[in-house]
Every structure is written in C-alpha cells, then in structure tokens.
Amino acid sequence: MSGTYKLKEVRILLQSGVSLIAEVDSLGGLNSLLNDLAGEKFSVQKISTVEPPKTTVITTPSAEDPASRVETKAALTAGSLAKTKLVAFKDNAPQLLRPNTFDNVTDALLVLLFAVETGLRSSKISYDSFKGLYEAQNIKSGTPMRILLSNLRTSGYLDKGAHASDKALTLTAKGETKAIEVLQQQCK
C-alpha cells in the first residue's frame, strides 16, 4: 500500500451497538486495533471515517444595513435599535421613532446626525437636507433649529469649519462620542 495518505480517525460500530472512535495513523494501526478487538471477542459491524464536526453558521445583519452599522459603531448588541424602538431607517433616511425619550433636544440631534453619518455612510449633510430631516422627526422644542445647531457648534459637537465653508453639518470626535454614549444609555 502507498504511504501517500494518513488515517486520522475512524468510527467502529460494534455488534453490541457501541460506537468507538479511534485515532490511527496507518492501515497497519487500524488492522492492529481490529485484531485487538477480535481478541477481546468484540465483533465489528461497520467501519467508517469520522465526519468532521458540523459547523454552525451564525448570520448577522448585513453590513449594508444602516441600523447594523450604527449598532456596530456604537458597540450595541445586534437588533437593539429595533428592540428599543429608538432609531430606524426607511427609504435611506433615519427616523427617531420615539424622539421624546431623549433627555434633551441636543441628544436627539446628535443621535440623528450620528445615524446619518454612520448608517448612511455620509461624512456630512447639507443644512437644508438636515432641516427637512429634523422637521420630519417631530422633536418638541421651542428653540429654532439654527439656534440648536449653533449651540452644538459652540459646545464642540459640530465641526465649525465644515459649516463655514459649505453650510454642511458634520460631527466632531467629541460629538460622535457623545452620540454613542446617548445611544448606549438609551439601549440599556
């Protein structure tokens, strides 16, 4: 016989119904095992190779799913945004499902901007586009949106340079960190 193969494991089913798994490295080793079993008065019913262990495939939401991108970046468990009914995406637009659950308007705005940047993979959003998105959220505030955004810039949550150059809104690292903290708190 050729030595170009190597046996690793074989399953031996005995007449008594006992299944035996043995590690052997050659046909000679297998033959020796079978002779030992016969010497002990065990009769072999069947010999087969051991099937590799079945692998379990865990599926996760697609990385193309905006909600899962937000959950991943914010270190949330998969499906937590849907479970808490906090943020959802419809027609490529984020929606705050319960905007009144946020402690303040600032938190709601930061989460909305974070959802745009992370979920939609957009580094910035124009002021006019964000204004329409904000108005669709039904966020209760007595303060005009431009004042709210000015407060975010003053607090260091929004990039002042992006707004000055092309009237766009983009979160700073501080703003992103704060949005993640708010999401983690809301999704507990």
C-alpha positions in Angstrom: 0.0 0.0 0.0 1.1 3.5 -0.7 2.1 5.9 2.1 0.5 8.9 0.4 -2.4 9.1 2.8 -2.8 9.3 6.6 -5.7 8.0 8.6 -6.6 10.2 11.5 -9.8 8.9 13.0 -12.2 6.1 12.2 -15.5 5.1 13.7 -16.1 1.5 14.5 -19.6 0.3 15.3 -19.5 -2.9 17.4 -22.2 -5.5 17.3 -23.2 -4.5 20.8 -24.3 -1.1 19.5 -21.3 0.7 21.0 -19.6 3.2 18.7 -15.9 3.5 19.1 -13.8 6.4 17.7 -10.1 5.6 17.3 -7.2 7.6 16.2 -4.9 5.6 13.9 -2.2 6.8 11.6 -1.9 3.9 9.2 -3.7 0.8 7.9 -1.4 -1.2 10.0 -2.6 0.6 13.1 -6.2 0.0 12.1 -5.5 -3.7 11.4 -3.9 -4.0 14.8 -6.9 -2.3 16.5 -9.3 -4.7 14.7 -7.2 -7.7 15.8 -7.2 -6.5 19.4 -11.0 -6.0 19.3 -11.4 -9.6 17.9 -9.1 -11.0 20.6 -11.3 -9.4 23.2 -14.4 -11.0 21.5 -15.8 -7.8 20.1 -17.3 -8.2 16.6 -17.2 -5.2 14.3 -20.4 -4.3 12.5 -19.2 -1.3 10.5 -16.1 0.9 10.0 -16.3 4.4 8.7 -14.3 7.6 8.7 -15.4 10.2 11.3 -17.3 13.0 9.9 -15.9 16.4 10.7 -17.8 18.3 13.3 -20.8 20.2 12.0 -20.1 23.9 11.9 -22.7 26.3 13.0 -23.0 29.4 10.8 -24.1 32.4 12.7 -25.7 35.0 10.5 -25.6 38.6 11.4 -27.4 41.5 9.8 -25.8 42.6 6.6 -23.1 45.2 6.9 -25.1 47.0 4.3 -27.9 47.5 6.7 -27.7 51.1 8.1 -29.1 50.2 11.5 -26.5 47.4 12.0 -23.7 49.9 11.0 -24.9 52.2 13.7 -25.2 49.4 16.3 -21.7 48.2 15.4 -20.0 51.6 15.7 -21.9 52.3 18.9 -21.0 48.9 20.3 -24.6 47.9 20.8 -26.0 44.4 20.6 -27.4 43.5 17.2 -31.1 44.4 16.9 -31.1 46.7 20.0 -32.2 49.8 18.0 -35.2 47.9 16.7 -35.9 46.4 20.1 -35.9 49.7 21.9 -37.7 51.4 19.0 -35.2 54.2 19.1 -33.9 54.6 15.6 -35.0 53.0 12.3 -34.2 53.6 8.6 -36.8 54.0 6.0 -36.1 54.9 2.4 -32.5 55.7 3.3 -33.4 58.2 5.9 -33.0 57.8 9.7 -36.0 58.2 11.9 -36.2 58.8 15.6 -39.1 56.5 16.5 -39.6 58.0 20.0 -37.8 61.4 20.0 -39.3 62.3 23.4 -37.4 59.6 25.1 -34.2 61.6 24.8 -33.2 63.6 27.9 -32.9 66.8 25.8 -33.0 68.1 22.2 -29.2 68.1 22.0 -29.1 64.3 22.5 -31.8 63.7 19.9 -29.9 65.9 17.3 -26.6 64.2 18.0 -28.1 60.7 17.5 -29.9 61.9 14.3 -26.6 63.2 12.9 -24.7 60.1 14.0 -27.4 57.9 12.3 -26.9 60.0 9.1 -23.1 59.8 9.2 -22.7 56.2 10.3 -25.8 54.5 9.0 -25.8 56.2 5.6 -22.0 56.4 5.4 -22.2 60.2 4.8 -19.4 62.3 6.1 -21.6 65.4 6.1 -25.2 66.5 5.4 -26.2 69.9 4.0 -28.0 72.3 6.3 -31.1 72.2 4.1 -31.3 68.4 3.9 -30.8 68.2 7.7 -33.5 70.8 8.3 -36.0 68.7 6.4 -34.9 65.5 8.2 -35.2 67.3 11.6 -38.7 68.7 10.9 -39.9 65.2 10.0 -38.8 63.8 13.4 -41.5 65.7 15.4 -39.0 66.8 18.0 -40.6 69.0 20.5 -38.5 72.2 21.1 -39.3 75.8 21.5 -35.9 76.7 20.1 -35.4 77.2 16.3 -33.2 74.6 14.7 -30.5 77.1 13.6 -30.0 78.1 17.3 -29.8 74.4 18.4 -27.2 73.8 15.8 -25.3 76.9 16.8 -25.3 75.6 20.4 -23.9 72.3 19.1 -21.1 74.1 17.3 -20.3 76.2 20.4 -20.2 73.0 22.5 -17.7 71.5 20.1 -20.1 68.7 18.9 -20.3 70.0 15.3 -17.4 70.9 13.0 -17.3 74.7 12.7 -15.1 74.5 9.6 -17.5 72.3 7.6 -20.4 74.7 8.3 -18.4 77.8 7.5 -17.1 76.5 4.2 -20.2 74.9 2.6 -23.0 75.1 5.1 -22.7 71.4 5.9 -23.1 69.6 9.2 -20.6 67.0 10.4 -19.9 65.7 13.9 -16.6 66.2 15.6 -15.0 63.3 17.5 -16.5 64.8 20.7 -19.9 64.9 19.1 -19.6 61.3 17.9 -18.5 60.1 21.3 -21.5 61.9 22.9 -23.9 60.4 20.4 -22.5 56.9 21.2 -22.9 57.5 24.9 -26.5 58.6 24.4 -27.3 55.5 22.2 -25.7 53.2 24.8 -27.7 54.8 27.6 -31.0 54.6 25.7 -30.4 51.0 24.6 -29.7 49.5 28.0 
